[in-house]
Amino acid sequence: MFKTQTYEGNTKEQYELVIKQLKALLEGETNSIANLSNASALLNQFLDRINWVGFYLVENHELVLGPFQGLPACVRIPFGRGVCGTAAASGKTIVVEDVNTFPGHIACDAASQSEIVIPIFKDGELFGVLDIDSPEKNRFDHTDQIYLEKFVRTLESFL
């Protein structure tokens, strides 16, 4: 039923296709964990040069590990700590070109060199964050940010 997809065209066209795939994949499913699991698998299959992609979900005023693809990860992150906690506290996307320069960076995987974290909202409240790590510095650019934010906005309608 599912197979590895080869993406053609420019970066924007590829992102538009993966967002369409997300909609088709999640259509009709109401379970948030199932939808987050498939979203992380889809991004892992789509994005190159990454070593971790997944979600941290809000629980009792902290972030708790949710569905992901990659090595085992930190389970709990306080708001305001690390890239994920900072993005959660601010409600804004954070792109880090070099995680070694980010004050308080939490190194779950020593191979990670750059990171993007995008807050997720449900009914106007912070639901969690999408976290993507790369073993390359400067992996995520402005186009990645725009389209990953679109991906998250699409995902929010299925939570």
C-alpha positions in Angstrom: 0.0 0.0 0.0 2.8 2.4 0.9 6.2 2.7 -0.7 9.1 5.1 -0.7 8.4 8.2 -2.7 10.9 9.8 -5.0 10.3 13.6 -5.1 10.9 15.5 -8.3 10.9 19.2 -9.1 12.2 22.2 -7.1 12.1 22.3 -3.3 8.8 24.2 -3.2 7.1 21.7 -5.5 8.5 18.8 -3.4 7.1 20.4 -0.2 3.7 21.0 -1.8 3.6 17.4 -2.7 4.5 16.2 0.8 1.8 18.5 2.2 -0.8 16.9 -0.2 0.4 13.5 0.9 0.0 14.5 4.6 -3.6 15.5 3.9 -4.3 12.2 2.1 -2.6 10.1 4.8 -4.5 11.7 7.7 -7.9 12.2 6.1 -10.6 10.6 8.2 -8.4 9.7 11.1 -9.1 11.4 14.4 -6.5 9.9 16.7 -3.7 12.5 17.3 -1.0 9.9 18.2 -1.7 7.9 15.0 -1.6 11.1 12.9 1.6 12.4 14.6 3.2 9.0 14.0 2.4 9.0 10.3 3.5 12.7 10.0 6.9 11.9 11.5 7.3 8.9 9.3 6.3 10.9 6.2 8.8 13.7 7.0 11.6 11.1 7.8 11.0 9.6 4.4 10.8 13.0 2.6 13.6 15.0 4.2 17.2 14.2 3.4 20.2 15.0 5.6 18.3 14.6 8.9 18.9 12.3 11.8 15.8 12.9 13.9 12.3 14.1 13.3 9.4 14.0 15.8 7.1 15.6 18.2 7.2 16.8 21.8 3.7 17.3 23.3 2.6 19.6 26.1 1.8 17.8 29.4 1.7 19.5 32.8 3.6 22.7 31.7 6.5 20.8 30.0 7.2 18.9 26.8 7.0 15.2 26.7 8.4 13.0 23.9 5.8 12.0 21.4 6.0 10.0 18.1 9.3 10.2 16.3 11.8 8.7 13.9 15.4 8.4 15.0 17.6 7.4 18.0 16.0 7.4 21.4 15.5 10.9 22.7 15.2 13.0 25.8 11.8 12.3 27.4 10.9 15.6 29.2 11.9 19.1 28.3 10.9 22.1 30.5 9.5 25.2 28.8 12.3 27.7 28.1 15.0 25.0 28.1 16.9 24.0 24.9 15.6 24.7 21.4 12.3 22.8 21.9 11.5 24.4 25.2 12.4 27.9 23.9 10.2 27.5 20.9 7.4 26.2 23.1 7.8 29.2 25.5 7.9 31.8 22.7 5.3 30.1 20.4 7.6 30.9 17.5 9.7 28.8 15.1 13.4 28.6 15.9 16.0 27.7 13.3 19.4 26.9 14.7 22.3 26.9 12.2 24.8 25.4 14.7 23.4 23.9 17.9 26.7 24.2 19.6 26.2 28.0 19.7 22.6 27.8 21.2 22.7 28.6 24.9 21.3 25.7 26.9 21.1 23.3 23.9 20.0 19.8 25.0 22.1 17.2 23.2 20.1 14.1 22.9 22.1 13.0 19.9 25.7 14.1 19.7 25.6 13.9 15.9 23.0 16.7 15.6 24.5 20.0 14.3 21.5 22.0 13.3 17.8 22.1 14.2 14.4 23.5 13.4 11.5 23.5 15.9 8.0 24.6 15.0 5.2 25.1 17.6 1.9 23.3 17.1 -1.4 24.7 18.2 -4.8 23.1 18.8 -7.8 25.3 19.6 -5.5 28.3 20.1 -3.4 26.6 22.8 0.1 25.2 22.5 -0.2 21.4 21.7 3.5 20.6 21.2 6.4 21.1 18.8 7.8 19.5 15.7 11.5 19.0 16.1 13.9 18.1 13.3 17.6 17.6 13.7 20.4 17.3 11.1 24.0 16.1 11.4 24.9 19.1 9.1 25.3 22.7 10.1 23.1 25.1 8.3 20.8 22.4 7.1 17.5 24.3 7.3 16.9 27.4 5.3 14.1 29.9 4.9 12.3 27.7 2.4 12.4 24.8 4.8 10.9 27.0 7.5 8.1 28.3 5.4 7.0 24.9 4.1 7.5 23.0 7.4 5.3 25.7 9.0 2.7 25.0 6.3 3.1 21.3 7.0 2.4 21.9 10.7 -0.6 24.2 10.0 -2.0 21.3 7.9 -1.3 18.8 10.6 -3.0 21.0 13.2 -6.4 20.4 11.4 -6.0 16.7 12.1 -5.3 16.8 15.8 
